[in-house]
Amino acid sequence: MADPSTTRHASLSREASRNGSFRPSPGSIPDAPGVYKFRDPHRRVIYVGKAKSLRSRLSSYFADPAGLHPRTRQMVSTAADVEWTVVTTEVEALQLEYNWIKEFDPRFNVRYRDDKSYPVLAVTLNEEFPRPHVYRGPRKKGVRYFGPYAHAWAIRETLDLLLRVFPARTCSNGVFRRHAQIGRPCLLGYIDKCSAPCVGEVSPERHREIVVQLCDFLAGRTESMVRDLEREMAAASDALDFERAARLRDDIGALRRAMEKQAVVFSDGTDADVVAFAHDELEAAVQVFHVRGGRVRGQRGWVVDRDEAPEETAVLAQLVGQFLAQFYGEQAELAAQAEGSAPPVPRQVLVPALPEDADAVAEWLSGLRGSRVRLRVPQRGDKRALAETVERNAKESLTQHKLRRASDLSSRSAALNELQDLLGLDTAPLRIECVDISHIQGSDVVASLVVFEDGIARKSEYRRFAIKDAAEKGDVASIAEVVRRRFARYLTETEAEPEEPDPKQRKFAYPPNLLVVDGAGPQATAAADVLGDLGITDVAVVGLAKRLEEVWLPGEEFPVILPRTAEALYLLQRVRDEAHRFAIRYHRDKRAKRVRASELDAVPGLGQARKAALIKHFGSVKKLKQAAVGEIAEVKGFGQTTAATVYAALHDKPHDKDGQQ
């Protein structure tokens, strides 16, 4: 990519930015393709976009605010500056926009993240004895992934059928080691759904060959495998080996049943992704069917907020362009992480409308795949029929989402408005943070900080705190410490205002409108005093007492009693309860680690590092007690003598220097 040249709008005063007067002169904006960034008063990127003509696109943001989409209007009113980068081609603009959205994670950009975690079938080819298993999470090198599937049970059901033909081990590494030690296979080994490599029934080479055949079948080599098995069955029958012929017949039946679970949609073996949308003025649903070898191999769906309101004829084109850039950019990164994975882009991408820059998008997708990718709108035949099916799924998804969200959306809006009125706030508290303390009689004191935006939990921004010098403090002082640490970090980031804020350092990126502390008047007053000392005056503070669910304002003698049926009280309770749950979880984890390690304190000469190594290797002290001296000696950093010392200490047995009990 050629080096882009960046032109930044001249900085204005902070007050001018707040008044929305940061509009650049139209003549200063180049009439060329490029990517632009809107920033807030703290220099954080809040929106990234691309355009064929920067001048035309940026000018549209400063038209009559009444004509802007509500989300766009809020973004422009929040922004304090805009800057742009001129590029040579639309492909460069597409790539740069994707990179910046991923780097800065702007709050006003639509992100096509899965509405749930889709399971995949992972095959661990990086192990000596590979195993297929259901998996959710980041991709790893040396592991092949198949899917995604709509449900984990669908993977298990299909895998159960295939294990009859491809008896690969599916047990965890711990189970594998245990059966290797006792010299007996598990139940699957006895019923011929595992080749039992744990007890040496097959060699590592033969087991890997079985797993590779399973991968080939999952990758689409289905018909050829069935034909090979049919030839083997016929040969066995001719040789009068009827037992083997019957077994092969059953194997073929199992493969055919597994194939039937994947509907044939294209008889020509087409590889394609079929994309469809359903939308209204505020939201859009997208569905993707992944077709490989003519069969539907997977399905995904998202429902997202729309960020702009173009003319109706341009809605689909805009949605398609946004989705393709984000979805396939992330697929390319996943493919790069996982060796041996399928190409991130199929040969064809079927969409309901071509984006404005269709040629540039197709060129970019071809670069990700390494060969030509066709981006087209299906007009007739099987492809058109499947596109209509995917569109019906998208419409159904949006309808169900609206039904689920309707009551929640209205209640959240009512709760935020009620809080504003009952607490006398200047604006509705769109961002609420809550602090809670957890401990048992002053030991293992920890705190949690949870975040709710628009009445919905933002779990990615939750934080945990270990309280310093906790034995000398009470809950009031602990809350004051947490509030000081949280807002001191916020002030540090605000005052620094780096030219390019590090998106990875987003711990305290935005201040809340309302800070809730678990407790009564003293806790609320302590938090408010800390904010006053730090010079922060635009954050409201309340305490929520558990006993009678009273709302305490700092310095007030009596609490505010909210109606028991008020949505505002229900929201505060949910925020407080979530902070309580998160704090208790952290406290239990911390206490469990201390308790687990305490039983090893009696072992002479055993430091924290080797205690942790033992716990990590065996999983618990209970399992460690069941281990023999030789098994303990296999842990990295342990010899026979140290292992014998550990064994003796855990079993109260003497031992000699040679490790003999």
Stockholm file with secondary structure:
# STOCKHOLM 1.0

chainA/1-661         MADPSTTRHASLSREASRNGSFRPSPGSIPDAPGVYKFRDPHRRVIYVGKAKSLRSRLSSYFADPAGLHPRTRQMVSTAADVEWTVVTTEVEALQLEYNWIKEFDPRFNVRYRDDKSYPVLAVTLNEEFPRPHVYRGPRKKGVRYFGPYAHAWAIRETLDLLLRVFPARTCSNGVFRRHAQIGRPCLLGYIDKCSAPCVGEVSPERHREIVVQLCDFLAGRTESMVRDLEREMAAASDALDFERAARLRDDIGALRRAMEKQAVVFSDGTDADVVAFAHDELEAAVQVFHVRGGRVRGQRGWVVDRDEAPEETAVLAQLVGQFLAQFYGEQAELAAQAEGSAPPVPRQVLVPALPEDADAVAEWLSGLRGSRVRLRVPQRGDKRALAETVERNAKESLTQHKLRRASDLSSRSAALNELQDLLGLDTAPLRIECVDISHIQGSDVVASLVVFEDGIARKSEYRRFAIKDAAEKGDVASIAEVVRRRFARYLTETEAEPEEPDPKQRKFAYPPNLLVVDGAGPQATAAADVLGDLGITDVAVVGLAKRLEEVWLPGEEFPVILPRTAEALYLLQRVRDEAHRFAIRYHRDKRAKRVRASELDAVPGLGQARKAALIKHFGSVKKLKQAAVGEIAEVKGFGQTTAATVYAALHDKPHDKDGQQ
#=GR chainA/1-661 SS CCCCEEEECCCCCHHHHHTTCCCCCGGGSCSSCEEEEEECTTSCEEEEEEESCHHHHHHHHTSCGGGSCHHHHHHHHHCCEEEEEECSSHHHHHHHHHHHHHHHCCTTSCCCCCSSCCCEEEECTTSSSCCEEEECSCCCTTCEEECCCSCHHHHHHHHHHHTTTSCCCCSCHHHHHHHHHHTCCCHHHHTTSSCCGGGTSSCHHHHHHHHHHHHHHHTTCHHHHHHHHHHHHHHHHHTTCHHHHHHHHHHHHHHHHHHHTSCBCCTTCCCEEEEEEEECSSEEEEEEEEEETTEEEEEEEEEEECCCCCCHHHHHHHHHHHHHHHHHHHHHHHHHHSTTCCCSSCSEEECSSCCTTHHHHHHHHHHHHTSCCEEECCCSHHHHHHHHHHHHHHHHHHHHHHHHHHHHHHHHHHHHHHHHHHHTCSSCCSEEEEEEEEEETTEEEEEEEEEEETTEECGGGCEEEECTTGGGCCHHHHHHHHHHHHHHHHHHHHHHCCSSCCTTCCTTCSCCSEEEEESSHHHHHHHHHHHHHHTCCSCEEEEEETTTTEEECTTCSSCBCCCTTCHHHHHHHHHHHHHHHHHHHHHHHHHHHHHHHHTTTTSTTCCHHHHHHHHHHHSSHHHHHHSCHHHHHTSTTCCHHHHHHHHHHHHTCCCCTTSCC
#=GC SS_cons         CCCCEEEECCCCCHHHHHTTCCCCCGGGSCSSCEEEEEECTTSCEEEEEEESCHHHHHHHHTSCGGGSCHHHHHHHHHCCEEEEEECSSHHHHHHHHHHHHHHHCCTTSCCCCCSSCCCEEEECTTSSSCCEEEECSCCCTTCEEECCCSCHHHHHHHHHHHTTTSCCCCSCHHHHHHHHHHTCCCHHHHTTSSCCGGGTSSCHHHHHHHHHHHHHHHTTCHHHHHHHHHHHHHHHHHTTCHHHHHHHHHHHHHHHHHHHTSCBCCTTCCCEEEEEEEECSSEEEEEEEEEETTEEEEEEEEEEECCCCCCHHHHHHHHHHHHHHHHHHHHHHHHHHSTTCCCSSCSEEECSSCCTTHHHHHHHHHHHHTSCCEEECCCSHHHHHHHHHHHHHHHHHHHHHHHHHHHHHHHHHHHHHHHHHHHTCSSCCSEEEEEEEEEETTEEEEEEEEEEETTEECGGGCEEEECTTGGGCCHHHHHHHHHHHHHHHHHHHHHHCCSSCCTTCCTTCSCCSEEEEESSHHHHHHHHHHHHHHTCCSCEEEEEETTTTEEECTTCSSCBCCCTTCHHHHHHHHHHHHHHHHHHHHHHHHHHHHHHHHTTTTSTTCCHHHHHHHHHHHSSHHHHHHSCHHHHHTSTTCCHHHHHHHHHHHHTCCCCTTSCC
//
